[in-house]
């Protein structure tokens, strides 16, 4: 999955962070993640370190993923930069969804933490 290079925009900038908004390149999406076409992303860059620290993906309209009808989707990832490999690694992800099931709305949250030691 790739970012649409023409979609980058500055959302917010303060003394600590630059927040950039983006959309996904629809041509790069596959069946399992084509719902990302209806989402927007935000990248949080620490201005003191120059490193990406966090990314967030939010839906812009209700989504249907397999059998789920999602009113809202918020996937937040905390990242760390590994100097040895020059790569960003996911430290923690938090996925919060408001799902409609049999006429009821249910909020679900899944949190994953990763260790690379």
C-alpha positions in Angstrom: 0.0 0.0 0.0 1.4 3.4 -1.0 0.5 7.0 -0.1 -0.9 9.2 -2.9 2.0 11.6 -3.3 -0.4 14.4 -4.4 -2.4 14.1 -1.2 0.1 15.4 1.3 -1.0 18.5 3.2 0.0 20.2 6.4 -2.7 19.7 9.1 -1.0 21.4 12.0 2.4 22.7 13.1 3.5 23.8 16.5 6.8 24.0 18.4 6.9 20.3 18.9 5.2 18.5 16.0 4.4 18.7 12.3 1.2 16.8 11.5 0.8 15.9 7.8 -2.4 14.5 6.3 -2.4 12.0 3.4 -4.6 9.6 1.5 -3.8 6.2 0.1 -3.0 5.6 -3.6 -6.1 3.6 -4.7 -4.1 1.8 -7.4 -1.9 0.3 -4.7 -4.8 -1.1 -2.7 -5.7 -4.8 -2.8 -8.9 -6.6 -1.9 -8.0 -7.1 1.7 -7.3 -3.4 2.3 -9.4 -1.6 -0.3 -11.4 0.0 2.6 -8.4 2.3 3.0 -9.7 4.3 0.0 -12.3 5.7 2.3 -9.8 6.6 5.0 -7.3 9.4 5.6 -4.0 9.3 7.4 -2.0 11.6 9.6 1.7 11.4 10.2 3.1 13.0 13.4 6.7 14.2 13.0 8.7 15.3 16.1 10.3 18.6 15.0 13.1 18.3 17.7 14.3 14.9 16.4 13.0 15.0 12.8 11.6 11.5 13.3 8.1 10.1 12.6 6.7 9.1 16.0 3.1 8.3 15.2 0.6 7.6 12.4 -3.1 7.5 12.6 -5.7 6.2 10.1 -9.3 7.4 10.4 -12.3 6.6 8.2 -14.0 9.4 6.3 -17.3 7.6 5.9 -18.9 4.4 7.2 -17.0 1.3 6.1 -18.0 -2.3 5.3 -15.1 -4.8 5.9 -16.2 -8.3 5.2 -19.3 -8.8 7.5 -18.6 -5.7 9.7 -20.3 -2.4 9.3 -18.0 0.2 10.9 -19.3 3.6 11.9 -15.8 4.7 12.9 -12.3 3.3 12.6 -9.3 4.8 14.4 -6.0 3.0 14.0 -3.2 4.7 15.9 0.4 3.4 15.7 3.4 4.5 17.8 6.7 4.2 16.0 10.4 4.1 16.9 13.3 4.6 14.7 16.0 1.9 14.7 19.3 3.6 14.1 21.1 0.2 13.3 18.7 -0.8 10.5 17.6 2.8 9.5 14.0 1.6 9.7 10.9 2.6 11.6 9.4 -0.2 13.8 5.9 -0.3 15.2 6.1 -0.1 19.0 2.3 -0.1 19.7 -0.9 -0.1 17.8 -4.4 0.8 19.0 -7.4 -0.1 16.9 -10.7 1.3 18.0 -13.9 0.6 16.0 -17.5 1.4 16.4 -19.3 -1.6 14.9 -23.0 -2.1 14.1 -24.0 -5.7 14.9 -27.6 -6.8 14.7 -28.9 -3.2 15.1 -26.6 -2.5 18.1 -23.5 -0.3 18.1 -20.6 -1.9 19.9 -17.2 -0.2 20.5 -14.2 -2.6 20.3 -10.6 -1.9 21.0 -7.5 -3.9 20.3 -4.1 -2.9 21.6 -0.9 -4.6 20.5 2.5 -3.8 21.9 5.7 -5.1 20.2 9.2 -5.7 21.6 12.4 -6.0 19.4 14.9 -7.0 22.0 
